Amino acid sequence: METLEREIPGNFQSRIAFVGCLLVLVLLLSLVVKSNNNDPYPWNFLSSVLGWSYFFAWSISFYPQLFLNHRRKSASGLSTDFLFYNLLGFSCYSIYNICFYASPTVQSSYKRRNNGKTNLVTLNDVFFSLHATTVTALTIAQVFLLRYDREPVSRLCFSFCAFAIV
């Protein structure tokens, strides 16, 4: 198995610059995007910084597989069942986050059931779930478009996903 260092080109200085740019972007997003929690100043800012940091850290983790598949022109060795379970899970997570973030009905229902507290879903949660769903769908597309050496999806996985959707 090839190491990540061979997969992602670039020298140490460019990687440090990339991380530095991400940190600046996290700080800017934390300052610009209004947080919807009721925490006092230092804590709501810290929450925002950590939230955008997790968004970027987890989002970046999806790309090495996409790049590896593209470079090899093959998705061999990739578990399609895992991808379909991920697609189902991230799709459900996206629906949950969008409803809690954008629906006044869901928000007021949450407040009513939780002693007036607001839900803690923030914009970075919505972005992450939509991004994860999209990148997982792209990886599944690679499975069907690139060379692949085995049955794409097991009957058990297909049945479980179909049952969960219905």
Disulfide bonds with the S-S distance in Angstrom:
none
